[in-house]
Amino acid sequence: RLQKLKEMFMSKFGSAPKFYARAPGRVNLIGEHIDYCGYAVLPMAIEQDILIAVEPVQTQVVQLANINSSYLDFSTSVNNIQINKTKPQWHNYFLCGLKGIQEHFGLNNPTGMNCLLDGTIPPSSGLSSSSALVCCAGLVTLRANGKTLSKVELAEICTKSERYIGTEGGGMDQSISFLAEEGTAKLIEFSPLRATDVRLPSGATFVIANSCVEMNKAATSHYNIRVMECRLATKLLSKSKGLEWRKMLRLHDVQSKLGVSLEEMLTIVEEVLHPEPYSAEEICKCLGISLEELHSQILSQNMQDVSTFKLYQRAKHVYSEAARVLEFQKICSEAPANALQLLGELMKQSHISCREMYECSCPELDRLVDICLQFGAIGSRLTGAGWGGCTVSMVPTDKLNTFLKNVKKAYYQMDGQRLAVENNSLFATKPGRGALVFVEA
């Protein structure tokens, strides 16, 4: 693959690349939509990745090309980075990583670069292809400008810089991309960012299946509405408990200020919030503020015309999912005889909560989860933002081949469009290593 990338680079730019950078995609085993609420998640890096060949150049221009001809070439001055939020093209994710490093170091005349990209992560599949590209671009810019940072610092910068494109992400994708290690999943905690090894039990393999429904986080408001609903739930819960609600942004903040368990937080949600959607007016009444203040102080720019908010459901999902992550880690570390059954149960509960409380599934994902469970998965759930993308299933290793054959038949071979992409859509994976730079000897 490297040789092919090098040859294409030479025919494109007329010279050889000086170095390469790689950043992996990831699959989240459990802990969906809770990183931006301040809670720990449990992902692992996958073998699929973004690989970039790079040659630093004297001119202050970045030239970007992609092995996949459906992604158009792009070039821009390094001193004038413009990121278009309205129609996120592939190169805008590269520019996020570039701009993040430039701003962190206050680089006045950053190095220009020729870059050729090769990606094996299926796009818009919930396996974090966009964050892998942001991370890879950050790494490339760092190296080309002769700077160094720790992996944790890089992850934090890339998390912030991906927000230039308008996605209010929480940091899981960037953190696992940098902090992953081969052979182990990671419990990733935030503020401060840290990663702990989670040894997955033997006897099972994780299988990724793509629903073939594409979902682009930045191009949709679903994702950002959920972030906002969690923020509003935070404020109402804080106000009801006499906390300084104006300062509270994440559901985790409420729990830590009250010093109670996740189970107690679920009881508080039942007491304080009602299952019926809240109108903007009712939220203002609960908080004792004007509509004007809600719109200018709390709702983000792209949320101004949303009129109803489901606060009870979102908070319930977040607190229960946060508890499932900790339970998953505990089972992996204690390794009881029935560990696989227990983990499978948590994965199933997670999917039900994503479907019913967070409403981030879709009919195809639900169908795919049912098919996977029917053909022998011990647990199966959507992974990534949802509304399309992939499922992850835990399958007994000795049943893997039969499982793959049956799922192929039941989900992919019934549909011509899915059949065309089935080879990249269904695969077993194991925990891979994190982002790195390598230079030819």
N, C-alpha and C positions, 0 to 999 in steps of 0.2 A: 504493500500500500504506500509506504514512504517513497519507494523507488518511482512508482507511478506518479505520485504527487510532485516529486522532484523533476521528473521529465516534463510534466505539463507546465510546471513553473518556468523551466528554462525556455520552453517554446513560447510561453506567454510573455515573459519579461526579458528574455535574452541573456539571463545570467542565473547563477545557482542561488538557492536560498542559503542564508547563513545559519538559521536555526529553525526549530519546529516547536510548537506548543500544542498541548492536548488537554482538553477538559472533558470529563465524562458526563453523560446524562445520569439520571438517578430514578430509582423507584422508591416510593414511600410505602413502607410495609404497613405502617399504621400511624395515625395522627394527622388527619386531613383538615385543612383550613384552621389550624390552631397556632401556627407559628407566628402569624401577625397579631395574635391575641396574647403573645408572650409565653406560650406553652411549648414544652419539649416535644420533639417529633422523632420518628425512628426510621430513617431512610438508609438505603445503601446505594453506592455508585454501581452503574451497570457497565458492561464492556463497550457498549455503543458510545461514541464520542464525537467531539468536534476536533479536527486536526487542522492546524494552520501552518503553512510554510511561509517564512518571512525573510525579507532582505531589507535591512535599514538602508535608506538612500539619503543623498545630500539635499535633494529638493524638499521643501516643506509640504509635500503632498502624500496623502495615503491613497494607494490604489488597491481596491479590493476586487478579487475575482473568485468565482465559485466553480468547482468541478462540475456541479450540476447546472446545465445550461439554462434551466428555467429560472435561475436566480441571476439577474442582470449584473454586469460589472458596474462599479461605482468608484468615483474618485472625488476627493475634496481636499481643501487646504487644511493642514493640521491646526492652523490658527483661527479657523472659523467653522467650528463644529455645530451644525444645525441638526437637531433630532426632531423628525416629524412624528407627532403623537397621533395624528388623525388617521394615517394609513401606514401602520408599522411594516416597513419593508425589511428584508433580512439584514441589510447593511446598518440599519438604525441600531440594532442590538450590538453590533461591533462598535459603533460610535459611542454607545453608553459606556462600555468598558474603557475605551480610549479616553473619553472625557473625564471619567472618574479618577483615573490615574493622573491625568494632566492637572486636574483641579487639586488633588491631594498634595501634589508636590509643587504646585504653582509654576508649572513649566512654561516659560515664556516662548522659547523656540523649540518645541518638541521635534524629535526626529521624524522625518517622513519614512514611509514603509511601502514596499510592495508585498501584498499578502495573497496567497491562494488557499482557499478553504475547502476542506472535504468533510462532510458530516455523515455519520451513519445512524444518528438518532432520528427515528421517524418524526417529521415536523408536526406540530399541533396535536401531539399524542399524549400529553400529560407526563412525558418522560424528561421534561426540562431541557429541550433543545435550545430554547432561547436563552435561558440562564447559562447553559454551558458555553454558548457563544459569547455572552457578556464576560464570563470568567476568562475564557481563552483570550479575548481581546485585551482584558486587563493585564493578563500575564505577558502577552506579546509586547504591549506598550511599556510595561515595567522593564522588560529585558532590553528592548531596543534603546531605551533611554538610560541604561546603565544604573537603574535604581534597584533597591531590594526592600522587601517587606516580609513580615511573617505571614503564614497561611491564614491566620485568624484576621490579621489586618486586611489582607487581600479580600477575604470573604466579606468583611464588613463594608469595604469600599464598593465592591461589586453589587452588594445588596442595595446600597444607597443609590448607586449609579443606574441600576435598572429602572429605578423610579422615574428617570428622565423620560421614559417612554410612556409613563402614565399608569403603570401597574403598581398597586400598593402592596407589594409582596412582603413577606415576613422574614426571609433570610434562610429558609431551609435549603433551597436549591443551591445557592452559592456556597453555603457552608459545607454541604456534603461534597460538592464538586472539588473543593480544596482540601478538606480534612479526611476524605475517605482513605481507607487502607484495604489492601487486598485481603479477602477472607473474612472480613467482619462487617456487620452492619454497625451503625452508630446511633447512640442516643444523643441528639443535639439539643443543648439547652442555650437559652439566650440571656443576655444582660447579666453577667458577661457571657460571651459566646464560649462554649466548651463542648467537646465531643468525647463520649465514653464508648469503648468497644462493647458491642452486644454480640455474643457468640450465638449464632442460630443453631437450633438443635439438628443433630444428624438425622438422616432417614427421610428428610423432605427436601424438595427442590422448589424454588420459586419460579413461576411461569408468568410471563407477561403476554397478554392478549390484547390486540388493538381492536377497538370497536369499529374502526374505520370512519368514525364521525369526528371531523376535525373541530377543534375548539382553540381559538386564538385568544388567550387571556387579555392581551392589550386591546384587542379590537372589540371586546364585548364589555358591557357594563355589569353583567351578572356578578363578576368577581368583586369589583369595587363596591357594589351595593352591599354585598355580604360584609365586607370590611367595615362599611359605615354602620350597618345594623348592629354589628358587635360593639362598635364605639358608642352608639346610642344606648344599647343595653347596659354598657359599663356605666354610663352617666346616670341612668335611672336607678340602677341597683345602688350606686354610690350615694345618690341623693336620699334614697329611702333609708340608708343606714347612717345618715348624718356625716358622711365623708365629704371632703372637698371635691365635689363632683367635677368642677371645671378643670381640675388638674388631671383627672383620671381619663386615660385613653384606652387601656386594654383590660379585658376581663380578668387577666392574671393580677392586675394591680388591685382589683377589688378583693380578691382572695387574700393576697399578701397583706393588705392593710387591715383586713378583719382578722387575720391569723386563724382562719378556719380551714377545714379539709375540703377537698373537691366534693365529697358527698354532702357536706353541709351547704356548700354553694348551690348544689342542685335543689336542696330544700328551700333555700332563700329565693331561687328563681321561681319556684312554685308559689311562694308566698307573695312575691312582689310583682311579677309580670303576668299578664293575661295572654292566653293563646290567640285571641283575635288580633289581627294586624292593628298597629297604631297609626293614626293619622299624624301629619306634621303638627296639627293644632293640639292634639292630645299630648304629644311629646312636650310641646311648649308649656302646656298647662302643668304637667308633672314637674317640669324643671323651673317653672316660674319665670320664663323668658318670652320675648316676643318672637314672632315668625321671622322678623328681620334679623334678630340675633342668631336664631337657628341657622338661617341661610348664610349669614356672613361669618359666624364664628365656628360653627360645628360641621356643617355639610361641606364636602369638597366641591370644587368647581363643577365636576361632571355629575354631581348628584342633585343639582338644584331643582330638577323637575320630577324627582321621585316623590310620590305622594303618600305611599303607605309603606310601613316597615314591620317585619316580623321579628320582634325582639325576643320573645319567650323561646321560640323554636331555635333561634341561632345560639342563644346563651346555653340552652339545654344541650345542644350538640357539642359545643366547645368544652363545657365542663365534663361531660361524660366521655368525650373522646380523649381529653387530657388524662383522665383516670385510666382509660384503656391502654394508653401508651406506657404508663408506669407499671401497669399489671403485666403487659407484654414483656417489658424489660425484666421484671421480677421472675417471671416464668422461665425466661431464657437463662437467667443466672442460677436459679435453683434447680432447673432441669428435672422436674418430677417425672415419673414413669409415663404419665398421660400428657406430657408437655404439648405434643402436637395437637391433640384434641382441644386443649385449653386455648392455645394460640389461634386455632381455626375458628373457635367460637368468638373470640375477640374480633377477628377479621369480619366475620358475618355481622356481628353487632354494629361494627363501624360502618359497613355498607348500608345497613338499614337506617342508621342515624343520618348518613349522608343523603340518602334518598328521601327520608320523611321529614327530618328536622332541618336539614340544611338545603334540601332541594337542589342538589348539585349533580344529580345523576341524570340519565336520559333513558328512554325505552331500550335502546340498543345495549347500553351498559348493563341494565337490569337483566336483559335476556342473556347476555354473555356470562354474567355471574351465575345465573341459574344453570346454564349449560355446563359451566366448569364444575359446579357442585354436583350436578347430575352424573358427570363422568369421573367422579372420584377425588375432586379437590377437597381437602380437609377444611379449608377456608378460602374465601374469595371476596374481593371488594374492588371498587373503583380506586384508582390511584392518580394523584395529580389533581388539578383544579376540578376536574369533572366536566359535566355538560358535553361529554364526548371523550376521546382519548382512550386510555387503557384500563384493563383490570389487572390485578396481581392475584395469583392463586398459589396456595401452598399445597403441593402434590406429593404423595409418598413416592420416593425415588424409584422404587421397584415397579410403580404403575405408570411412570412417566410416558413411555412410548405409546401405550394404549391411550392414555389421556390425550396426548397431542393428536393422535390419529382421529379420535372421536370428536374432539372440539373442532378440528379442521373440517370434518365432514358436516357437523351440525351447524356451524356458524359461517364458515368461509365458502364452502363449496355449493351452498344454496344460492349464492348471489354473485353474479358475474363481476361486479365492481370489486367486491371483497376478494374474489378469487385471484384477481390480477395482482393484488399486493400481499397475498397470504404468506409468502416467504419471509417478508420483513415484519409480519404482524403477529406471529405466534412463536415465542422462543423461551427456552429455559435460561435463567441467568444466575450468576453467583456474584457475591460482593467483589467489586473491582477496586482499583487504586484511584487516587485523586489526581488532580491536575498537575502537570509537570512540563518543564522545558527540556529539550534535548538538542545537542549539537552534534554534527557528524564528526567522528574521530578523524 
